Amino acid sequence: MLAIFLKTLPFFALIGLGWFAGRIRFFPEAATEWLTRFVFYFALSAMLFRFAATLPVAEIFDIRFALAYLTGCVAVYLLAFVVALARRVSLPEAAVEAQCSVIGNTGFLGVPLLVVLLGEAAAGPVLMVLTIDLIVFSTLITLIITWARGSGFSPRVAKDLATGLVRNPMIVSMAAGLLVSAASVKLAAPVEEFLTILGAAATPGALFAIGASLATRSAERLSVALWLSFAKLVLHPAAVAVAALFLFDVQPFAAGVMIAAAALPVAGNVYILARYYGVAPQRVSASILVSTMASIVTVSLVIAWITGA
């Protein structure tokens, strides 16, 4: 356990450094926004494209893997949704809280962390988790909120969903990489080297940006944030583990990567959605802050368990 903790510590130290730089205003909010854009549109996209382009499609898509992950997610999603409704919050708020319970920071934290700690073989399962999160659950929360507000499912909503997916560089880069892989096209050496160099900036850039963004977040509605953090860091990986290991018999290494990905803290894109729809952004912000701080310990515990360290 100590060895795993020491391996994960540098990653969280980078987050801490970003938080400190943001807290003392040496790295202002505008700088954080631009760094995030660089990572999101360039560095992380280059990393995802290279992984997808150099992996056989069969190593990325596995129906049992997808069903196991979806089963675990849906179980926790429904629990968080019901708990929220029991507190008599609105339907959109319940959807946002449920989103917090199952959507982890797979892009900015999971890809660099898990690929380094578990090896490049983890890239395929991580990309599968990221794809399901971005397509299935981003669509689900949009549908729930628009329906609750009386808009229903209209061609405009469908267009907005499609546009959102097409404009998401992570989706585009993974899709483009999969096309290259499916066509059995080998990347030219200079192209692969370019992608490797650019992609290498994703890890420090993403982690620093996470920390800097946390510096402006508050811990309001702490009781709800603690519950959602518990759901995300404990219940989500537990439910995914049960589904992967006992219900769908997922291959052990892929199951381990899936469980580790499920153990990641609440993703920043949940806050973006909450702010866009004007639904409980402070609650989400607090959940991101609390879950990220707690994940320093919980992620290490989960990785130690799945690796037997």
Secondary structure by P-SEA (a helix, b strand, c coil): caaaaaaaaaaaaaaaaaaaaaaaccccaaaaaaaaaaaaccaaaaaaaaaaaaccccccccaaaaaaaaaaaaaaaaaaaaaaaaacccaaaaaaaaaaaccccccccaaaaaaaaccccaaaaaaaaaaaaacaaaaaaaaaaaaaacccccaaaaaaaaaaaaacaaaaaaaaaaaaaaacccccaaaaaaaaaaaaacaaaaaaaaaaaaccccccaaaaaaaaaaaaacaaaaaaaaaacccccccaaaaaaaaaaaaccccaaaaaaaaaaccaaaaaaaaaaaaaaacccaaaaaaaaaacc
